[in-house]
Amino acid sequence: MTTMNLIEATAELNAAQTVVVVGHVSPDGDAFGSMLGLGNALIALGKDVTIAVDGGAGEYVAFLPNVDAVKKELNQGEWDLYIQVDTSDEDRSGLCGAYAREHAAKILNLDHHATNTLFGDVQLVDPVAVSATQVVFAWLTYMQVTLTPEIAVPLLTGLVTDTLGFRTSNVTAETLGIAQALMGAGASLTEITERTLDNRSFQAVSLWKHLLATVKLREHGIITADVTREALRSVGMSEPSDAGLVGFLVKVNEAMIAAVFKETAEGRVELSFRSKPGYDVAQVAFELGGGGHKQAAGATIDGPLEEARKRVLPLLKDAARKGALVIA
């Protein structure tokens, strides 16, 4: 991301009055953080802002300022500018993104994934950034936007969640400096960490009881688990989720790469990948039509579960072998 990118993005924003901001399907803390951090900033700048993501917002991010404004679907509206955040390709923005693209005059692509396809009319893509919220912070800083708690809390949420509490290998002194600035603007690191990393519902624990029975430690340090529709139904969940299990599995001493396979109602399989430093799962996700960054990535592919596993495991084994050479 260069100064020219910032100049172009700011020019498009200044020319727009109506703006729609959309994140990726199955949104995480960084997707919500960048949507709401940027959306709240644009509202403060006097823009007419729509924020949307497929399925809307759940309990996980209920504490974020203005979260009630997040729409779960788009079926009406026209906008001067569409900003797609934290999404490496157009398709991963889901139905909300597809509608926004068809009904917006310009598209701005704001992201931090190295696998970003550089779609859109203007790109604010920084693969060195630890989160999309860091890219939003850089843009707001360039525009000299005053940080408020409504902006700072979502932005710090993205930093915390995408770095697993500032523990990933891409965290730098600059990352901590940004966190300090956001804390100075009213964001509580203690509250955000507790709400996003340290809390888990009883429903999630109940799901884990089913999922742990499927866990397998495979060759090359690959650990896997399955989320079946039956397991989800048994705990009253409808959407595919591992309730954070993939992040737990990658902490196993013998594991280098963790993968969770989640059945969807449509017969497809959602994939969540995590890896230890030195092991790159982003390229695996990209080959499967998804995206992410080296230590956290994902994709959605055709099922059934067993066929998906046959397709994915060889790619993960290759990534594990390459990672072992890097580590050595």
MARFITI-274264 format. One line per field, with one value per atom (N, C-alpha, C, O): residue number from 1; x, y, z. Coordinates in pm, whole numbers. Each point is the difference from the previous one (the first is absolute). Layout:
N
nr	NUM,... .
x	X,... .
y	Y,... .
z	Z,... .
//
This chain:
328
nr	1,1,1,1,2,2,2,2,3,3,3,3,4,4,4,4,5,5,5,5,6,6,6,6,7,7,7,7,8,8,8,8,9,9,9,9,10,10,10,10,11,11,11,11,12,12,12,12,13,13,13,13,14,14,14,14,15,15,15,15,16,16,16,16,17,17,17,17,18,18,18,18,19,19,19,19,20,20,20,20,21,21,21,21,22,22,22,22,23,23,23,23,24,24,24,24,25,25,25,25,26,26,26,26,27,27,27,27,28,28,28,28,29,29,29,29,30,30,30,30,31,31,31,31,32,32,32,32,33,33,33,33,34,34,34,34,35,35,35,35,36,36,36,36,37,37,37,37,38,38,38,38,39,39,39,39,40,40,40,40,41,41,41,41,42,42,42,42,43,43,43,43,44,44,44,44,45,45,45,45,46,46,46,46,47,47,47,47,48,48,48,48,49,49,49,49,50,50,50,50,51,51,51,51,52,52,52,52,53,53,53,53,54,54,54,54,55,55,55,55,56,56,56,56,57,57,57,57,58,58,58,58,59,59,59,59,60,60,60,60,61,61,61,61,62,62,62,62,63,63,63,63,64,64,64,64,65,65,65,65,66,66,66,66,67,67,67,67,68,68,68,68,69,69,69,69,70,70,70,70,71,71,71,71,72,72,72,72,73,73,73,73,74,74,74,74,75,75,75,75,76,76,76,76,77,77,77,77,78,78,78,78,79,79,79,79,80,80,80,80,81,81,81,81,82,82,82,82,83,83,83,83,84,84,84,84,85,85,85,85,86,86,86,86,87,87,87,87,88,88,88,88,89,89,89,89,90,90,90,90,91,91,91,91,92,92,92,92,93,93,93,93,94,94,94,94,95,95,95,95,96,96,96,96,97,97,97,97,98,98,98,98,99,99,99,99,100,100,100,100,101,101,101,101,102,102,102,102,103,103,103,103,104,104,104,104,105,105,105,105,106,106,106,106,107,107,107,107,108,108,108,108,109,109,109,109,110,110,110,110,111,111,111,111,112,112,112,112,113,113,113,113,114,114,114,114,115,115,115,115,116,116,116,116,117,117,117,117,118,118,118,118,119,119,119,119,120,120,120,120,121,121,121,121,122,122,122,122,123,123,123,123,124,124,124,124,125,125,125,125,126,126,126,126,127,127,127,127,128,128,128,128,129,129,129,129,130,130,130,130,131,131,131,131,132,132,132,132,133,133,133,133,134,134,134,134,135,135,135,135,136,136,136,136,137,137,137,137,138,138,138,138,139,139,139,139,140,140,140,140,141,141,141,141,142,142,142,142,143,143,143,143,144,144,144,144,145,145,145,145,146,146,146,146,147,147,147,147,148,148,148,148,149,149,149,149,150,150,150,150,151,151,151,151,152,152,152,152,153,153,153,153,154,154,154,154,155,155,155,155,156,156,156,156,157,157,157,157,158,158,158,158,159,159,159,159,160,160,160,160,161,161,161,161,162,162,162,162,163,163,163,163,164,164,164,164,165,165,165,165,166,166,166,166,167,167,167,167,168,168,168,168,169,169,169,169,170,170,170,170,171,171,171,171,172,172,172,172,173,173,173,173,174,174,174,174,175,175,175,175,176,176,176,176,177,177,177,177,178,178,178,178,179,179,179,179,180,180,180,180,181,181,181,181,182,182,182,182,183,183,183,183,184,184,184,184,185,185,185,185,186,186,186,186,187,187,187,187,188,188,188,188,189,189,189,189,190,190,190,190,191,191,191,191,192,192,192,192,193,193,193,193,194,194,194,194,195,195,195,195,196,196,196,196,197,197,197,197,198,198,198,198,199,199,199,199,200,200,200,200,201,201,201,201,202,202,202,202,203,203,203,203,204,204,204,204,205,205,205,205,206,206,206,206,207,207,207,207,208,208,208,208,209,209,209,209,210,210,210,210,211,211,211,211,212,212,212,212,213,213,213,213,214,214,214,214,215,215,215,215,216,216,216,216,217,217,217,217,218,218,218,218,219,219,219,219,220,220,220,220,221,221,221,221,222,222,222,222,223,223,223,223,224,224,224,224,225,225,225,225,226,226,226,226,227,227,227,227,228,228,228,228,229,229,229,229,230,230,230,230,231,231,231,231,232,232,232,232,233,233,233,233,234,234,234,234,235,235,235,235,236,236,236,236,237,237,237,237,238,238,238,238,239,239,239,239,240,240,240,240,241,241,241,241,242,242,242,242,243,243,243,243,244,244,244,244,245,245,245,245,246,246,246,246,247,247,247,247,248,248,248,248,249,249,249,249,250,250,250,250,251,251,251,251,252,252,252,252,253,253,253,253,254,254,254,254,255,255,255,255,256,256,256,256,257,257,257,257,258,258,258,258,259,259,259,259,260,260,260,260,261,261,261,261,262,262,262,262,263,263,263,263,264,264,264,264,265,265,265,265,266,266,266,266,267,267,267,267,268,268,268,268,269,269,269,269,270,270,270,270,271,271,271,271,272,272,272,272,273,273,273,273,274,274,274,274,275,275,275,275,276,276,276,276,277,277,277,277,278,278,278,278,279,279,279,279,280,280,280,280,281,281,281,281,282,282,282,282,283,283,283,283,284,284,284,284,285,285,285,285,286,286,286,286,287,287,287,287,288,288,288,288,289,289,289,289,290,290,290,290,291,291,291,291,292,292,292,292,293,293,293,293,294,294,294,294,295,295,295,295,296,296,296,296,297,297,297,297,298,298,298,298,299,299,299,299,300,300,300,300,301,301,301,301,302,302,302,302,303,303,303,303,304,304,304,304,305,305,305,305,306,306,306,306,307,307,307,307,308,308,308,308,309,309,309,309,310,310,310,310,311,311,311,311,312,312,312,312,313,313,313,313,314,314,314,314,315,315,315,315,316,316,316,316,317,317,317,317,318,318,318,318,319,319,319,319,320,320,320,320,321,321,321,321,322,322,322,322,323,323,323,323,324,324,324,324,325,325,325,325,326,326,326,326,327,327,327,327,328,328,328,328 .
x	85,-85,89,83,-100,84,-80,-122,195,-67,-97,-106,141,-89,-132,-106,113,-123,-87,-122,185,-74,-62,-112,186,-52,-122,-102,113,-110,-123,-113,136,-111,-70,-122,199,-57,-79,-104,154,-71,-136,-100,98,-126,-97,-120,173,-85,-56,-118,202,-46,-109,-87,94,-98,-131,-99,100,-118,-79,58,-189,-85,-60,-13,-24,-55,105,60,-38,106,-57,-73,108,-36,129,91,-83,118,-42,-95,167,-34,125,108,-125,110,-22,-94,182,-7,-100,-38,-3,-91,67,123,-202,51,98,115,-160,91,62,-64,191,72,12,-64,145,14,58,-36,127,59,-99,0,-83,-101,-98,-28,-24,-90,72,-55,178,75,25,-14,51,26,-129,-3,-105,-129,-48,-37,37,-56,96,-43,172,95,-4,-5,8,-7,-138,-13,-91,-137,-30,-59,99,-23,78,-47,168,79,-67,-2,-51,-65,-128,-32,-39,-119,41,-67,178,50,41,-2,41,38,-121,15,-135,-122,-49,-87,142,-44,-126,-26,-51,-117,50,29,-19,72,-93,-86,105,-65,108,100,-119,96,-73,-109,167,-70,98,113,-160,74,-102,-96,115,-93,-23,96,-221,-32,-1,-51,106,1,99,92,-113,91,-59,-121,206,-44,48,52,-70,37,148,41,40,145,46,98,-167,41,-107,-1,-88,-111,46,-76,199,51,53,28,-12,59,-96,-120,170,-86,-69,64,-195,-82,-19,-35,57,-12,-143,-21,-78,-139,-29,-101,192,-19,39,-29,96,47,-118,-69,47,-109,44,117,-211,32,-23,36,-97,-20,-19,-39,66,-23,-93,30,-141,-91,-59,-91,145,-39,111,78,-74,98,92,26,22,100,105,-33,161,106,102,22,40,108,127,78,-58,125,-28,-71,128,-5,139,95,-81,128,-10,-78,157,4,122,112,-133,109,36,-85,215,51,-36,-27,27,-46,96,21,38,105,-52,76,-203,-57,-148,-59,2,-136,-103,-94,110,-101,-17,-109,218,-7,-84,-24,-22,-87,-146,-86,59,-133,-108,28,-152,-115,-5,-37,76,1,98,-31,149,99,-43,23,-86,-47,-102,3,-95,-101,67,-33,125,66,79,-1,68,78,-90,38,-158,-92,-67,-55,60,-75,88,-49,178,92,78,36,-10,71,148,59,3,143,22,-79,188,34,139,97,-89,128,30,-82,198,43,99,113,-157,85,29,-92,220,32,146,78,-43,138,51,110,-186,40,96,-23,130,98,-63,51,-162,-66,-105,-75,67,-101,18,112,-223,5,2,-3,8,9,-117,19,-138,-120,-38,59,-157,-53,65,99,-158,52,119,91,-92,109,34,-89,219,43,76,96,-140,77,35,-66,168,38,143,93,-75,133,24,-43,113,21,92,10,56,86,-82,41,-157,-85,-50,-27,13,-44,-150,-49,-24,-146,-53,70,-193,-65,-20,2,-23,-18,126,-9,126,122,0,47,-99,-10,-99,25,-138,-97,66,-17,92,69,93,4,72,93,-74,46,-159,-78,-58,6,-63,-58,109,-24,141,112,40,24,-18,32,-102,35,-164,-106,-15,-84,167,-2,-137,-49,-10,-127,27,87,-161,16,-58,-116,197,-47,-93,28,-139,-95,-13,45,-105,-21,-79,25,-121,-82,85,-34,143,93,107,34,20,115,-32,81,-196,-34,-6,62,-133,1,139,37,40,132,93,74,-77,84,-49,81,-210,-54,60,35,-23,63,145,46,27,141,14,83,-164,9,-34,72,-180,-47,88,27,18,80,143,70,-24,134,-5,103,-224,-19,57,69,-100,49,145,76,-35,136,103,111,-148,90,43,77,-125,42,135,42,24,136,11,109,-222,5,-20,0,-15,-14,134,104,-108,121,-21,-106,211,-10,-107,-67,53,-103,-139,-87,66,-129,-36,-112,207,-25,-20,-74,141,-21,-141,-59,5,-138,-96,-95,121,-84,1,-103,220,11,-82,-67,72,-78,-149,-75,31,-142,-45,-111,197,-31,-10,-84,172,-4,-127,-41,-23,-124,-124,-113,134,-114,-30,-99,181,-23,68,116,-188,54,56,-74,205,64,-47,-20,1,-46,-138,-21,-72,-136,-4,-66,136,-2,60,-55,167,63,-92,-14,-49,-90,-119,-38,-21,-121,27,-85,202,26,85,-20,114,93,-23,33,-90,-7,-140,-18,-80,-137,-48,37,-118,-57,-133,-9,-94,-132,-7,81,-182,-20,-38,34,-104,-35,127,8,93,126,71,55,-55,61,-71,63,-196,-78,37,8,13,41,138,24,67,134,-3,84,-180,-8,-15,55,-131,-17,123,42,15,109,129,75,-48,125,8,110,-224,0,47,34,-33,41,145,52,14,135,100,1,83,105,130,3,105,134,60,28,-8,46,150,65,-12,143,34,-87,212,52,-55,6,-59,-46,-129,-22,-64,-130,-106,-12,-64,-107,-133,-11,-90,-127,-118,12,-125,-126,-113,15,-129,-117,-117,-23,-51,-125,-112,-15,-62,-109,-129,-14,-80,-130,-69,-71,92,-61,52,-77,207,59,-56,-31,17,-55,-144,-38,-42,-141,-13,-91,181,-11,17,-46,112,18,-81,17,-106,-87,62,-44,147,65,-39,-12,-6,-38,113,14,66,110,126,27,53,124,97,31,17,92,80,-50,175,78,18,71,-137,4,143,28,62,137,91,114,-161,80,130,102,-103,121,115,115,-144,103,54,116,-199,41,89,101,-138,72,143,91,-71,134,98,121,-173,87,52,86,-136,50,148,41,40,145,44,89,-151,43,-56,38,-128,-68,70,39,-25,53,-111,3,-100,-113,-128,-8,-92,-132,-103,4,-94,-105,-131,-5,-101,-134,-89,-5,-65,-89,-144,-42,-33,-136,-103,6,-99,-107,-99,-37,-7,-102,-133,-5,-100,-133,-14,-85,170,-8,85,10,50,81,143,72,-30,139,77,-57,185,84,81,78,-98,81,128,-3,114,130,59,1,50,72,139,15,88,139,71,-22,109,93,136,8,98,133,93,-23,126,106,91,2,75,91,93,54,-38,82,-80,53,-180,-86,-109,-70,55,-87,-127,6,-120,-126,-78,-102,152,-69,1,-101,214,9,-91,-55,40,-92,-142,-72,33,-133,-20,-107,209,-10,-20,-80,152,-16,-141,-47,-20,-134,-108,-118,161,-96,-30,-91,167,-20,111,60,-30,104,35,-46,128,42,144,55,8,142,71,-65,197,79,-45,0,-39,-32,-150,-40,-42,-145,-67,13,-83,-62,-121,-27,-45,-119,-51,42,-133,-62,-128,-25,-55,-119,5,16,-30,11,-118,-80,69,-108,20,113,-223,2,-13,17,-47,-22,129,108,-120,112,120,112,-134,111,73,122,-198,64,78,108,-162,72,131,102,-105,121,106,119,-161,95,65,116,-189,53,94,100,-132,71,126,101,-105,114,131,103,-100,128,58,122,-209,48,57,101,-166,51,131,90,-78,126,114,112,-140,102,41,119,-217,31,81,88,-118,75,143,92,-71,136,80,117,-178,70,32,108,-201,23,113,79,-72,108,135,97,-88,127,37,118,-218,24,51,97,-166,37,141,78,-46,132,108,118 .
y	-119,119,124,17,69,118,126,-3,115,128,28,60,-103,20,-75,52,-174,-74,77,7,51,77,125,38,25,120,-36,69,-178,-43,-39,37,-113,-44,119,4,92,119,83,55,-46,75,-65,69,-203,-70,19,18,-22,19,141,19,79,139,26,84,-156,19,-74,23,-109,-83,56,51,-63,33,-126,-11,-83,-126,-110,-19,-54,-101,-127,6,-121,-128,-74,-7,-49,-73,-144,-25,-72,-141,-79,26,-124,-91,-137,-22,-72,-133,-90,25,-131,-97,-66,-5,-46,-56,99,-35,157,106,-27,-53,91,-11,138,95,-86,127,110,116,-151,102,50,118,-207,42,98,106,-143,90,127,110,-126,117,101,121,-170,92,59,117,-197,53,112,108,-134,97,115,114,-143,108,101,120,-171,88,61,120,-202,51,112,101,-117,104,127,111,-128,117,75,123,-197,63,73,105,-163,69,131,102,-104,122,105,120,-167,91,51,77,-119,49,-82,44,-164,-85,-78,-27,-8,-86,-143,-43,-32,-127,-118,3,-108,-129,-102,-6,-75,-105,-133,-14,-84,-128,-115,16,-134,-124,-113,6,-109,-112,-56,-36,30,-55,100,-29,150,102,-29,-79,145,-11,-87,2,-80,-86,49,111,-194,34,29,80,-144,11,145,37,46,141,96,117,-164,83,125,96,-96,113,114,108,-132,101,116,-22,145,118,-4,-24,48,8,-135,-4,-106,-132,-27,-78,142,-20,51,-34,116,55,-99,23,-132,-96,-78,-70,83,-72,-141,-24,-71,-139,-34,-108,200,-18,135,98,-94,120,-36,-90,160,-23,130,-1,114,128,101,-17,123,105,20,-93,214,38,84,81,-101,70,58,-51,160,59,-83,-8,-54,-73,-126,4,-114,-128,-30,-8,-11,-35,-143,-28,-59,-140,-17,27,-72,-5,-144,-88,69,-126,-120,-108,126,-105,-10,98,-216,-12,-11,21,-54,-5,39,4,24,52,-102,37,-163,-101,-18,-32,52,-26,105,-12,114,99,-47,68,-184,-60,75,75,-96,60,152,74,-30,145,69,105,-164,59,-1,96,-205,-9,109,62,-39,106,137,84,-61,131,30,113,-213,21,42,84,-143,31,136,53,3,124,113,91,-98,107,50,-77,207,60,-37,-20,13,-32,-103,-11,-65,-104,26,19,-17,16,-127,-46,-12,-127,29,43,-66,26,-132,-68,31,-134,-7,93,-208,-22,-139,-38,-38,-135,-2,68,-145,-11,-65,17,-91,-68,88,-48,176,88,7,14,-22,-2,141,14,89,140,39,68,-110,38,143,61,-8,132,114,-18,137,119,60,55,-66,51,-107,-66,48,-101,64,76,-107,29,-136,-46,-16,-136,3,37,-76,-2,-138,-26,-65,-135,-8,-105,216,2,28,-36,100,33,-126,-100,104,-119,-20,-109,211,-9,105,96,-116,102,128,109,-123,120,84,122,-183,80,84,114,-169,76,115,111,-139,107,109,119,-158,97,87,122,-183,76,101,113,-153,90,114,116,-147,106,96,121,-174,86,93,119,-173,83,111,112,-144,101,90,89,-115,79,-4,100,-218,-20,-16,-77,149,-10,-133,-32,-43,-128,21,79,-150,-1,-144,-92,70,-138,-83,-120,182,-71,-53,-100,168,-43,-92,-102,139,-70,-141,-91,71,-132,-106,-106,129,-100,-22,-113,222,-16,-82,-84,107,-80,-145,-92,71,-136,-79,-117,182,-67,-34,-109,202,-25,-118,-89,89,-104,-137,-97,88,-131,-57,-120,204,-53,-32,-72,124,-33,-96,-31,-17,-91,60,-66,193,68,41,-8,53,48,-111,23,-144,-115,-60,-96,150,-54,59,103,-170,37,133,55,-4,126,123,112,-129,114,72,-63,195,82,110,13,66,115,98,66,-57,88,-47,81,-215,-54,44,44,-55,37,151,46,31,145,37,92,-163,24,-37,73,-187,-40,106,31,25,104,123,59,-21,116,-25,90,-212,-33,-6,41,-91,1,143,31,55,140,69,101,-156,58,-60,34,-123,-50,-148,-46,-30,-144,-74,26,-118,-77,-133,-86,71,-126,-115,-112,138,-104,-52,-121,213,-42,-73,-103,156,-61,-141,-93,78,-132,-99,-114,159,-88,-41,-117,211,-29,-85,-80,96,-68,-125,-95,92,-113,-90,-118,173,-74,-48,-60,86,-41,-110,-2,-87,-106,-41,-21,8,-35,-149,-79,43,-141,-77,-117,184,-63,-39,-107,196,-28,-118,-87,85,-112,-131,-104,110,-118,-50,-121,215,-39,-65,-100,156,-57,-146,-80,44,-138,-96,-110,155,-82,7,-102,219,20,-67,-52,54,-58,-150,-55,-10,-143,-25,-113,217,-15,42,-15,66,54,-111,-106,132,-95,75,104,-156,52,-85,-119,181,-72,21,71,-134,14,144,76,-42,134,107,119,-160,99,69,115,-185,56,-57,-121,208,-41,47,114,-200,32,-33,-78,139,-31,24,76,-139,11,61,-29,115,56,-46,52,-150,-52,76,66,-74,62,-61,69,-198,-67,58,24,0,58,139,34,46,135,-5,74,-162,-11,-45,42,-128,-55,106,-19,131,107,124,105,-119,111,107,115,-150,96,-31,-117,221,-20,34,-64,163,41,-78,-31,-3,-75,79,116,-177,66,-106,-109,142,-88,61,-55,172,68,24,-7,34,32,-119,16,-137,-121,1,-48,101,-3,73,-43,152,73,-76,17,-101,-85,-114,-33,-27,-116,35,-81,200,36,17,5,5,12,-135,-4,-105,-133,-7,40,-92,1,-65,51,-164,-75,55,-45,140,52,123,90,-86,117,73,123,-200,55,-63,-122,205,-48,30,106,-200,19,-55,-111,189,-45,2,99,-211,-17,12,-78,175,28,-19,67,-158,-22,115,50,-7,103,-63,-115,191,-50,-24,-77,144,-13,-115,-19,-59,-112,34,-82,202,40,-15,-41,73,-15,128,40,23,116,-49,-92,155,-40,114,115,-147,97,-56,-113,193,-42,92,120,-178,76,-69,-121,198,-61,69,114,-186,59,84,-21,116,83,-86,-101,144,-73,-88,-48,25,-85,87,74,-83,89,-73,-85,120,-59,91,-40,162,93,-53,10,-64,-50,-121,-18,-64,-113,52,-47,145,57,63,-14,83,67,-103,23,-134,-106,-58,-53,63,-55,106,-25,143,106,90,83,-97,84,100,45,-9,97,5,-81,177,15,43,54,-76,27,-122,-101,108,-120,-87,-122,183,-78,-19,-71,132,-16,23,107,-208,11,-92,-78,87,-84,-1,80,-171,-11,-82,-60,59,-84,-78,58,-190,-85,-95,-8,-65,-97,-119,-41,-15,-119,-124,7,-120,-20,5,21,-42,17,-85,50,-176,-91,40,-8,52,43,129,18,70,125,-30,61,-158,-36,-56,32,-115,-57,108,-12,116,110,89,48,-25,100,-54,69,-191,-52,-1,34,-73,5,142,18,83,138,41,70,-114,31,-71,57,-180,-73,68,7,44,72,128,33,38,121,-34,76,-189,-43,-34,34,-102,-35,125,11,84,125,78,58,-57,68,-61,71,-205,-68,38,11,9,42,141,30,58,137,3,68,-144,-6,-56,47,-150,-62,97,-35 .
z	0,0,0,90,-189,-15,32,18,-11,20,-114,22,-144,-114,20,-34,90,30,98,-16,118,100,-62,33,-123,-68,-84,4,-82,-85,82,-33,141,84,64,8,38,64,-100,34,-156,-104,-31,-15,7,-26,116,-21,142,117,6,30,-58,3,-104,21,-133,-107,27,-68,168,29,118,96,-105,115,60,122,-207,48,-13,-106,217,5,62,98,-156,60,32,-83,204,47,28,74,-135,13,36,-51,141,36,-60,-77,112,-59,72,114,-184,60,120,7,86,125,65,26,-1,44,136,91,-78,126,64,-45,149,70,-85,16,-107,-86,-104,-33,-19,-97,65,-55,173,70,44,-7,53,47,-110,22,-140,-111,-55,-38,32,-46,91,-47,177,94,31,17,-11,23,-112,23,-148,-116,-13,-25,40,-13,98,-38,163,100,-31,26,-81,-39,-116,-1,-95,-115,42,-54,151,53,64,-18,93,63,-104,28,-147,-108,-78,-95,134,-63,-117,-75,57,-111,38,117,-218,16,-17,-112,223,1,24,88,-168,21,29,-71,176,37,-6,57,-125,-17,-12,-44,85,-20,7,77,-159,-3,142,68,-26,131,113,108,-132,103,112,-16,130,114,108,23,44,108,136,12,89,137,14,85,-167,7,-4,67,-145,-16,50,-40,126,46,75,11,39,77,-88,50,-179,-87,-24,-17,17,-21,-136,-102,102,-120,-69,-118,191,-61,-47,-93,156,-40,-141,-61,9,-134,-110,-117,154,-101,-56,73,-203,-66,-36,-31,37,-32,-147,-46,-27,-144,-66,64,-193,-80,-115,-78,69,-113,-54,-83,131,-55,28,93,-174,21,-120,-76,62,-100,72,86,-122,71,-96,-110,154,-79,11,-94,211,25,81,101,-147,74,52,-78,209,61,52,92,-149,44,88,-44,168,97,38,5,22,54,-86,53,-185,-91,-117,-72,51,-100,-143,-95,77,-134,6,107,-221,-5,50,70,-107,33,150,47,29,145,73,121,-193,62,3,55,-115,8,-75,-94,136,-67,21,-90,210,25,-94,-57,42,-89,-145,-73,30,-139,-29,-107,202,-21,-1,-84,176,7,-127,-49,-5,-123,-116,-83,78,-109,15,-97,217,26,54,67,-97,41,-121,-89,88,-113,0,-107,224,11,110,94,-108,97,57,-74,207,68,77,80,-103,57,113,-25,151,117,70,47,-41,49,45,-19,81,43,-38,41,-117,-35,-119,-100,112,-110,-123,-111,129,-111,-68,-85,122,-60,-151,-50,-24,-146,-62,-123,208,-44,-91,-101,139,-73,36,89,-160,32,-76,-71,87,-68,74,-62,194,84,102,55,-28,96,117,-20,139,121,61,93,-147,39,52,-73,198,61,60,112,-184,50,122,63,-31,118,127,110,-127,114,68,-67,198,75,-8,29,-68,-6,-96,-34,-9,-83,80,-56,186,82,4,19,-35,-8,-127,1,-110,-125,16,-47,114,27,84,-28,131,86,-82,19,-110,-83,-87,-17,-38,-86,81,-42,157,84,49,10,19,40,-113,22,-144,-117,-19,-35,60,-17,123,3,99,123,69,52,-52,69,149,40,42,145,49,-27,100,53,118,90,-91,111,49,-68,185,44,-101,-15,-55,-99,-116,-63,37,-106,57,-60,175,57,47,-19,81,53,-111,15,-124,-107,-61,-32,16,-60,88,-50,180,90,5,17,-32,-4,-116,16,-131,-114,25,-35,95,32,96,-21,125,103,-57,25,-100,-46,-111,-1,-92,-110,41,-72,185,49,119,61,-29,113,128,77,-57,119,-12,96,-217,-30,15,49,-92,14,-133,-1,-112,-129,-42,52,-146,-35,-75,-12,-40,-75,88,-52,182,91,13,21,-35,9,104,60,-42,90,-52,80,-212,-58,40,30,-31,40,141,26,64,139,14,87,-173,1,-42,57,-156,-43,113,28,36,113,109,60,-34,103,-38,84,-212,-46,14,39,-70,10,146,33,53,142,52,84,-134,39,-45,58,-164,-51,67,-36,134,75,-12,57,-129,-13,114,31,33,112,-49,-46,56,-41,88,-49,177,93,-40,-7,-18,-35,-133,-12,-87,-132,4,-60,129,10,70,-43,152,74,-85,1,-74,-76,-124,-41,-19,-128,12,-76,168,8,121,-4,110,125,38,106,-190,30,-94,-117,169,-84,62,121,-202,51,33,-46,128,31,-126,-15,-77,-128,-75,-59,62,-67,66,-68,201,72,-32,-16,6,-35,-140,-23,-69,-135,3,-68,147,10,45,-42,127,45,-119,-1,-98,-121,-90,-55,41,-95,46,-83,212,50,-30,-13,1,-33,-143,-35,-49,-140,-23,-111,213,-16,-34,63,-163,-39,-20,-67,123,-26,-111,19,-132,-119,-21,76,-180,-28,-37,-43,59,-29,94,-31,144,98,-37,36,-109,-38,94,15,46,90,-58,-45,46,-64,92,94,-125,66,-97,-96,120,-87,75,118,-187,53,-93,-110,156,-82,27,103,-196,21,122,73,-52,114,131,94,-87,122,26,114,-219,15,49,91,-152,40,145,71,-27,135,108,113,-147,99,-36,61,-160,-35,-86,3,-80,-89,-144,-38,-41,-140,-97,-104,139,-88,30,117,-219,24,86,-30,135,92,75,26,7,86,138,84,-62,130,48,120,-215,35,19,45,-78,24,-80,50,-170,-83,68,-10,78,72,120,39,19,111,-50,62,-175,-52,-43,16,-71,-48,116,-21,143,118,49,88,-144,36,-35,-109,201,-19,-130,-69,36,-118,-130,-108,116,-120,-56,75,-206,-70,-75,-13,-38,-75,53,17,7,43,-109,-62,40,-101,54,53,-67,39,-124,-73,51,-114,50,85,-137,49,-111,-104,126,-97,1,107,-225,-10,-40,-45,62,-34,-150,-43,-36,-146,-52,-121,210,-44,-33,-56,91,-22,132,101,-104,119,19,-86,201,37,68,82,-117,53,82,-43,161,81,27,46,-76,18,98,2,80,83,-7,-24,44,-4,98,40,-4,82,-90,-121,178,-80,-86,45,-171,-95,-93,-101,133,-82,-62,70,-202,-76,-46,-88,149,-43,-95,-55,34,-90,-143,-70,26,-136,-22,-108,212,-10,-21,-87,169,-13,-137,-60,11,-131,-111,-91,97,-101,0,-100,215,13,-23,23,-67,-29,117,-7,114,117,17,-98,222,26,147,80,-46,138,7,-96,212,10,55,31,-18,19,117,-11,120,118,23,93,-176,14,-134,-59,10,-133,-7,92,-203,-15,-142,-84,58,-133,15,104,-211,-6,-130,-107,115,-117,-6,94,-204,-15,93,27,21,83,-87,-122,183,143,80,-55,184,92,-38,-3,-24,-29,-128,-7,-94,-125,22,-56,137,31,70,-29,122,73,-95,12,-105,-97,-85,-39,12,-82,80,-53,178,80,66,4,48,77,-78,58,-186,-73,-6,5,-18,-3,135,7,100,134,27,62,-107,18,-74,51,-170,-76,74,7,48,78,124,40,22,118,-34,75,-187,-42,-29,39,-109,-32,128,14,79,126,79,62,-63,72,-56,76,-207,-61,42,22,-11,44,143,32,53,141,17,83,-163,9,-41,1 .
//
